[in-house]
Amino acid sequence: MVSVSPAAALRRQPHAVDIGSVRLTGYQNHRYTAGGRAPAARTVTAPRAPTGCAPWHPVKSQGTLPDRAIYTGHVLPTLADVLRLPALQRARPRVVVGSDHLDVAVRWVHIAEVTDLAHLLRGGELVLTTGIAMPDESAALRRYVDDLAAVGVSGIAVELGRKYHSDLPEALLGAAREARIPVISLDREARFVEITEAVHVRVVNEQLEELRESEQLHEVFTRLSVDGAQPARVLREIARLSGCPAVLENLTHQVLACDLNGEEPGILLTSWESRSRAARTGQRTVHDPAAGWLITTVGARGQDWGRLILICGASPTPRLTMLVERAATTLALGRLLERHQESLERQTHRTIIAGIVDRSYSDPEEALVRARAVGVPLAGRQLIGLVLRLRTDGTGLAAQARLADTAEGAARACRELRLPALVGSLDDVRVGILLAPPAQEDPDSCLHRLADRIRERVGAGPVLAVGSRTDDIREVRRSFLEARQVGDVAVHQTDHRPFYRLPDLRLRGLLHLFRDDERLQTYVERELGPLLAYDARHGSDLTEMLRRYLAAGRNKALAASTAHLSRPAFYERLRRISHVLDADLESVETCLSLHVALLSLDSVRDRLQS
């Protein structure tokens, strides 16, 4: 056995192992490190690789082996492996052609003493022959080799002594050299049956070992899936089974979780995003030789959300590929089940809330029973209807995902604060929360805590609107309707309160409540109708100029500045407004009436301006 450090491996120092008359030369499989720096010295052994890492199979015979290592990622033994078998070693094998192609896999051994055997082969065979039936003509020998190359044989082994006593014919060797088929001469009499049996046992054992490893991986990751393991635990198993660092990243190449298997984070994770972006993948699972990364996409139902990366150095074995793909499936399934479980809870809560708001229950007490069944006790408690109102409307998958994330964030906030609550979406822009605050806590204090936690979970975008408190489940509907109206108005407020109640909205809230009243709509038309008609005919902006004038407290200089107009130009617009409305804009009562009309117009149009 030969021991080298990874630093030495990075310098590609060869080691040699003699097996009989065959001299093996190769390189240790190096670990990938950022910046080309080797990690701390660690002893690894050759030629057998660590668990999960495939072996290197370079072979040197007569002639010179190029200074490169050949990696085989096949479950099948390579030709180099076959040459090491005792049954073949007893025949004193010599590689006379193709010493740099011994990494080819051997699927089977075929004994043949005929020249027209290509049609009997399927590829990957090592052809054993005494050469007794080989033709003497050079052209026939070349055709023999070309036919074998066409079907993809792994090599040709010729026993010396029957037809060829010391050297194989140059025509055979030249054709094999051109076709890149290894040719091995057997200097001693070979027991072909013994060689065949040894190789076939090796092949079957390799396949059996693959099945065992597959079963082991299946058991491990099935258990993780059933347990609902978190990504950190899954990555820990990946690192343990592979002996390599594993990293889970999102689609923007940010690290979500990792298990570096004892490696230095400052080395492996340095400039991670830029290095990850350079490792592009055209398929779901691919190996990037430059980075030494085995990469597989993580996702389900056509919605990919990340990549799992195994830093394995050389080309991965089938076992490593199977490992990362099985792990990626476990990660995707875990996320899918987590989302599905949460969505089922949200759907159940939404159904109960909708039943209360729509008065679907013949007996209101049924809502209390259903709520208790899902783990939310509401009976005998103060109840508050809350509405979390999104600021932006939208449709499609993106809007649905945003609404679902908001509902999940609100539910998580309630759970973390141990507040009994039903949480579910009301429509495309609203999430309803039926809150039952603790009796021993002040409701306002509870609402402040909840508002802060929701802001942490979903951001400052949505507005939290609060309805009236009640201890009667029959009055919860009114609380929700009030909160909904408050949310529709508060979403356009600029004071950014933790939450809003109807009194906080003052005149805007009152006008919003009456926005469907015909009397309010008549009032708007009476006060602003001529000005709106004038703007529509001339394409002017007099209504907006009036709004700025009133918002500035009738300060003409300030209003002109906010409108980005010169004072004379703004004064001219005010004179035109006064003429169109036949109103004195210096009158406080007139301006107050116009201001109420503008606020009412915004409520009627349902596009409130700040």
ZAMARGU-4260 file (C-alpha; in steps of 0.2 Angstrom, whole numbers, plus 5000, padded with zeros to 4 digits):
<rodrens>
0) 5000/5000/5000 | 5006/5018/4996 | 5002/5033/5007 | 5002/5051/5001 | 4995/5067/5007
5) 4982/5077/4996 | 4995/5091/4994 | 5006/5078/4986 | 4991/5072/4975 | 4988/5090/4969
10) 5006/5090/4963 | 5002/5074/4953 | 5016/5063/4960 | 5014/5046/4953 | 5015/5030/4964
15) 5019/5013/4957 | 5013/4996/4962 | 5021/4980/4954 | 5010/4965/4951 | 5019/4951/4943
20) 5026/4957/4927 | 5014/4971/4925 | 5019/4988/4932 | 5004/4999/4938 | 5007/5018/4939
25) 4994/5031/4944 | 4989/5046/4955 | 4979/5049/4971 | 4962/5056/4968 | 4964/5074/4974
30) 4951/5084/4984 | 4945/5100/4976 | 4950/5116/4985 | 4946/5134/4981 | 4961/5144/4975
35) 4971/5128/4972 | 4976/5127/4990 | 4977/5109/4997 | 4969/5106/5014 | 4979/5100/5029
40) 4989/5084/5025 | 4979/5068/5026 | 4984/5050/5023 | 4974/5041/5010 | 4979/5024/5003
45) 4981/5017/4986 | 4976/5008/4975 | 4960/5006/4984 | 4950/5022/4986 | 4940/5027/5001
50) 4921/5023/5002 | 4911/5031/4989 | 4926/5037/4979 | 4930/5026/4963 | 4947/5019/4961
55) 4960/5025/4949 | 4965/5012/4936 | 4981/5017/4927 | 4992/5003/4920 | 5010/5003/4913
60) 5018/4989/4903 | 5031/4989/4890 | 5033/5006/4883 | 5030/5023/4892 | 5014/5028/4900
65) 5009/5046/4898 | 5009/5057/4914 | 4991/5056/4917 | 4979/5047/4928 | 4964/5038/4920
70) 4948/5037/4931 | 4935/5024/4928 | 4917/5027/4934 | 4911/5010/4929 | 4904/4997/4940
75) 4911/4984/4928 | 4930/4980/4931 | 4942/4988/4919 | 4955/4979/4909 | 4968/4984/4921
80) 4958/4976/4935 | 4957/4960/4924 | 4975/4960/4922 | 4978/4960/4940 | 4968/4944/4943
85) 4978/4929/4948 | 4971/4918/4934 | 4978/4930/4921 | 4994/4934/4931 | 4999/4916/4930
90) 5000/4918/4911 | 5012/4932/4912 | 5002/4946/4903 | 5011/4959/4893 | 5002/4974/4886
95) 5010/4977/4869 | 4998/4989/4862 | 4986/5001/4870 | 4994/5003/4888 | 4985/5020/4889
100) 4968/5013/4886 | 4967/5000/4900 | 4953/5010/4908 | 4940/5002/4897 | 4927/4992/4906
105) 4926/4973/4903 | 4908/4967/4902 | 4912/4949/4898 | 4926/4937/4892 | 4924/4928/4875
110) 4935/4913/4869 | 4936/4912/4850 | 4946/4903/4838 | 4938/4910/4823 | 4940/4926/4814
115) 4922/4930/4809 | 4916/4932/4827 | 4911/4951/4827 | 4893/4947/4824 | 4892/4936/4840
120) 4898/4950/4851 | 4889/4965/4859 | 4903/4976/4865 | 4914/4976/4881 | 4921/4959/4879
125) 4939/4953/4881 | 4943/4941/4867 | 4954/4927/4872 | 4962/4917/4858 | 4978/4906/4854
130) 4979/4914/4837 | 4978/4898/4829 | 4964/4903/4817 | 4971/4920/4813 | 4975/4923/4795
135) 4992/4925/4789 | 4988/4940/4777 | 4991/4957/4783 | 4975/4964/4776 | 4965/4950/4784
140) 4973/4953/4801 | 4968/4972/4799 | 4950/4967/4794 | 4949/4956/4809 | 4954/4970/4821
145) 4943/4982/4812 | 4928/4971/4814 | 4931/4969/4833 | 4934/4988/4835 | 4917/4991/4826
150) 4908/4981/4839 | 4918/4989/4854 | 4928/4975/4861 | 4938/4979/4877 | 4954/4971/4871
155) 4962/4956/4863 | 4973/4943/4873 | 4983/4931/4862 | 4992/4916/4870 | 5009/4913/4863
160) 5016/4896/4858 | 5003/4889/4847 | 5005/4900/4832 | 5015/4915/4837 | 5030/4910/4848
165) 5038/4926/4853 | 5030/4941/4845 | 5013/4945/4837 | 5013/4951/4819 | 5015/4969/4816
170) 4999/4970/4805 | 4989/4965/4820 | 4998/4977/4832 | 4997/4991/4819 | 4978/4989/4816
175) 4975/4988/4835 | 4985/5004/4838 | 4975/5013/4825 | 4959/5007/4832 | 4965/5010/4850
180) 4961/4992/4856 | 4973/4985/4869 | 4982/4970/4864 | 4990/4958/4877 | 5001/4944/4874
185) 5001/4929/4886 | 5019/4922/4888 | 5014/4906/4897 | 5000/4894/4893 | 4984/4901/4899
190) 4969/4891/4906 | 4955/4901/4897 | 4941/4893/4907 | 4949/4898/4923 | 4952/4916/4917
195) 4934/4917/4911 | 4927/4911/4927 | 4938/4923/4937 | 4932/4938/4926 | 4914/4933/4927
200) 4914/4931/4945 | 4922/4948/4947 | 4908/4955/4936 | 4894/4947/4945 | 4901/4952/4962
205) 4903/4970/4956 | 4885/4970/4951 | 4879/4962/4967 | 4889/4975/4977 | 4880/4989/4967
210) 4863/4981/4971 | 4868/4980/4989 | 4874/4998/4989 | 4858/5003/4980 | 4848/4994/4993
215) 4858/5003/5007 | 4855/5020/5000 | 4837/5016/4997 | 4835/5011/5015 | 4844/5027/5022
220) 4835/5040/5011 | 4818/5031/5013 | 4820/5033/5032 | 4825/5051/5030 | 4810/5054/5019
225) 4798/5046/5032 | 4806/5055/5046 | 4803/5072/5037 | 4822/5075/5040 | 4828/5093/5038
230) 4841/5097/5024 | 4855/5098/5037 | 4852/5080/5042 | 4851/5074/5024 | 4867/5083/5019
235) 4875/5075/5035 | 4871/5058/5028 | 4877/5062/5011 | 4894/5067/5018 | 4895/5052/5029
240) 4891/5040/5014 | 4902/5048/5001 | 4916/5055/5012 | 4915/5071/5002 | 4908/5089/5006
245) 4890/5092/5001 | 4882/5109/4998 | 4864/5113/4995 | 4861/5130/4986 | 4846/5139/4979
250) 4843/5145/4961 | 4853/5161/4964 | 4868/5151/4970 | 4866/5155/4989 | 4871/5141/5001
255) 4856/5135/5010 | 4864/5121/5020 | 4881/5112/5019 | 4891/5098/5027 | 4909/5100/5023
260) 4915/5084/5030 | 4928/5092/5041 | 4935/5103/5027 | 4939/5121/5031 | 4924/5132/5027
265) 4935/5147/5023 | 4942/5137/5009 | 4928/5127/5001 | 4915/5141/5003 | 4926/5156/4997
270) 4918/5165/4982 | 4905/5152/4982 | 4892/5161/4971 | 4904/5166/4957 | 4912/5148/4957
275) 4894/5140/4957 | 4888/5151/4943 | 4903/5146/4932 | 4898/5127/4934 | 4883/5127/4922
280) 4872/5112/4920 | 4863/5107/4905 | 4856/5091/4912 | 4848/5087/4929 | 4864/5078/4935
285) 4881/5082/4928 | 4899/5082/4933 | 4910/5097/4931 | 4928/5091/4929 | 4935/5109/4931
290) 4928/5111/4948 | 4927/5093/4953 | 4909/5095/4957 | 4895/5082/4955 | 4879/5093/4953
295) 4861/5088/4952 | 4845/5099/4952 | 4833/5098/4966 | 4814/5100/4963 | 4798/5092/4960
300) 4783/5094/4949 | 4793/5104/4936 | 4797/5117/4949 | 4816/5117/4953 | 4822/5126/4968
305) 4840/5122/4971 | 4855/5112/4967 | 4864/5098/4977 | 4883/5099/4974 | 4895/5085/4980
310) 4913/5090/4979 | 4921/5074/4974 | 4936/5079/4964 | 4937/5066/4950 | 4924/5059/4939
315) 4910/5051/4951 | 4907/5033/4952 | 4889/5027/4948 | 4887/5025/4967 | 4890/5043/4970
320) 4879/5048/4956 | 4865/5037/4963 | 4869/5044/4980 | 4866/5063/4975 | 4851/5059/4965
325) 4843/5049/4978 | 4847/5063/4991 | 4840/5076/4979 | 4824/5067/4978 | 4823/5066/4997
330) 4826/5085/4998 | 4813/5088/4985 | 4800/5076/4993 | 4803/5084/5010 | 4800/5101/5004
335) 4785/5096/4994 | 4777/5087/5009 | 4781/5101/5021 | 4772/5113/5009 | 4758/5101/5006
340) 4755/5098/5025 | 4755/5117/5028 | 4743/5120/5013 | 4731/5107/5020 | 4731/5116/5037
345) 4728/5133/5028 | 4714/5126/5018 | 4706/5119/5033 | 4707/5136/5042 | 4701/5145/5027
350) 4686/5134/5026 | 4681/5138/5044 | 4684/5157/5042 | 4674/5157/5026 | 4660/5148/5034
355) 4659/5161/5048 | 4660/5176/5036 | 4648/5168/5023 | 4636/5162/5037 | 4637/5144/5030
360) 4635/5136/5047 | 4617/5133/5052 | 4623/5133/5070 | 4637/5146/5073 | 4643/5135/5087
365) 4648/5122/5073 | 4663/5134/5069 | 4669/5133/5087 | 4668/5114/5086 | 4678/5113/5070
370) 4691/5125/5076 | 4694/5115/5092 | 4696/5099/5080 | 4710/5108/5071 | 4719/5113/5088
375) 4712/5131/5089 | 4701/5133/5105 | 4690/5148/5103 | 4676/5145/5115 | 4675/5157/5130
380) 4688/5168/5123 | 4689/5186/5116 | 4689/5185/5097 | 4697/5198/5085 | 4695/5197/5066
385) 4712/5203/5058 | 4715/5205/5039 | 4733/5205/5032 | 4731/5215/5016 | 4744/5214/5002
390) 4748/5231/4994 | 4749/5224/4976 | 4736/5215/4967 | 4740/5201/4955 | 4735/5185/4947
395) 4744/5169/4941 | 4756/5157/4950 | 4767/5171/4956 | 4753/5180/4965 | 4746/5163/4972
400) 4763/5159/4979 | 4765/5177/4987 | 4748/5175/4995 | 4752/5157/5001 | 4769/5163/5008
405) 4760/5177/5017 | 4748/5165/5025 | 4761/5153/5030 | 4772/5167/5038 | 4757/5174/5048
410) 4753/5156/5054 | 4771/5153/5059 | 4771/5170/5069 | 4755/5164/5078 | 4763/5148/5082
415) 4779/5155/5088 | 4770/5167/5100 | 4758/5153/5106 | 4743/5163/5100 | 4728/5152/5096
420) 4722/5158/5078 | 4714/5152/5062 | 4724/5158/5047 | 4719/5157/5029 | 4717/5167/5013
425) 4701/5176/5010 | 4704/5181/4992 | 4718/5185/4980 | 4725/5199/4991 | 4719/5196/5009
430) 4724/5184/5023 | 4711/5182/5037 | 4717/5179/5055 | 4704/5174/5068 | 4714/5178/5084
435) 4710/5172/5102 | 4722/5183/5113 | 4726/5176/5130 | 4714/5182/5143 | 4728/5188/5155
440) 4736/5199/5142 | 4731/5216/5136 | 4724/5214/5118 | 4734/5229/5111 | 4750/5222/5118
445) 4746/5205/5110 | 4743/5214/5093 | 4759/5223/5094 | 4769/5207/5097 | 4760/5199/5083
450) 4762/5213/5071 | 4781/5213/5075 | 4783/5195/5072 | 4773/5195/5056 | 4784/5209/5050
455) 4799/5198/5053 | 4791/5183/5044 | 4783/5191/5029 | 4791/5209/5028 | 4784/5226/5029
460) 4774/5225/5014 | 4757/5219/5019 | 4746/5230/5031 | 4738/5222/5046 | 4720/5228/5049
465) 4711/5225/5065 | 4692/5223/5068 | 4682/5225/5083 | 4684/5213/5098 | 4669/5201/5103
470) 4666/5186/5114 | 4652/5180/5103 | 4656/5169/5087 | 4641/5177/5079 | 4649/5194/5079
475) 4665/5188/5071 | 4658/5191/5054 | 4656/5209/5058 | 4674/5210/5065 | 4681/5203/5049
480) 4671/5214/5037 | 4677/5229/5047 | 4695/5223/5046 | 4693/5221/5028 | 4687/5239/5025
485) 4701/5245/5036 | 4714/5236/5026 | 4708/5242/5010 | 4710/5260/5016 | 4726/5258/5027
490) 4735/5250/5012 | 4737/5267/5005 | 4742/5276/5021 | 4759/5283/5024 | 4761/5283/5043
495) 4766/5264/5043 | 4758/5259/5060 | 4760/5242/5066 | 4742/5239/5064 | 4726/5249/5059
500) 4709/5251/5067 | 4694/5260/5060 | 4697/5275/5071 | 4715/5277/5065 | 4709/5281/5047
505) 4698/5295/5052 | 4689/5304/5038 | 4696/5292/5025 | 4690/5277/5034 | 4672/5285/5036
510) 4672/5289/5017 | 4677/5272/5012 | 4663/5264/5022 | 4651/5275/5013 | 4659/5273/4995
515) 4644/5263/4988 | 4632/5276/4995 | 4623/5285/4980 | 4622/5301/4990 | 4641/5301/4992
520) 4643/5298/4974 | 4631/5312/4970 | 4641/5324/4981 | 4657/5320/4972 | 4649/5324/4955
525) 4641/5340/4961 | 4658/5346/4969 | 4670/5340/4956 | 4660/5335/4940 | 4664/5351/4930
530) 4683/5350/4934 | 4683/5331/4929 | 4674/5335/4913 | 4686/5349/4909 | 4701/5338/4911
535) 4693/5324/4901 | 4690/5336/4886 | 4706/5345/4886 | 4718/5332/4893 | 4723/5343/4907
540) 4728/5340/4925 | 4718/5353/4934 | 4711/5340/4946 | 4728/5334/4951 | 4734/5352/4954
545) 4719/5355/4965 | 4723/5340/4975 | 4741/5346/4977 | 4735/5364/4983 | 4723/5356/4996
550) 4736/5344/5002 | 4749/5358/5005 | 4736/5367/5016 | 4732/5380/5003 | 4751/5385/5003
555) 4753/5390/4985 | 4772/5391/4985 | 4773/5374/4993 | 4760/5367/4981 | 4769/5374/4966
560) 4785/5366/4972 | 4778/5349/4974 | 4770/5350/4957 | 4787/5355/4949 | 4779/5371/4942
565) 4784/5389/4943 | 4773/5400/4954 | 4766/5410/4939 | 4761/5394/4930 | 4754/5386/4946
570) 4744/5402/4950 | 4737/5402/4932 | 4731/5384/4935 | 4722/5389/4951 | 4713/5403/4942
575) 4707/5391/4929 | 4701/5379/4942 | 4692/5393/4951 | 4684/5398/4935 | 4678/5380/4930
580) 4671/5376/4947 | 4665/5394/4950 | 4672/5393/4967 | 4682/5404/4978 | 4698/5394/4982
585) 4703/5407/4996 | 4687/5401/5006 | 4691/5388/5020 | 4674/5380/5019 | 4675/5379/5000
590) 4692/5371/5001 | 4686/5359/5014 | 4671/5354/5004 | 4682/5351/4989 | 4695/5341/4999
595) 4681/5329/5006 | 4675/5327/4988 | 4692/5322/4982 | 4694/5309/4996 | 4677/5303/4992
600) 4682/5301/4974 | 4697/5291/4978 | 4686/5279/4989 | 4673/5278/4975 | 4687/5274/4962
605) 4695/5262/4975 | 4712/5269/4970 | 4717/5280/4986 | 4731/5291/4984 | 4742/5296/4999
</rodrens>
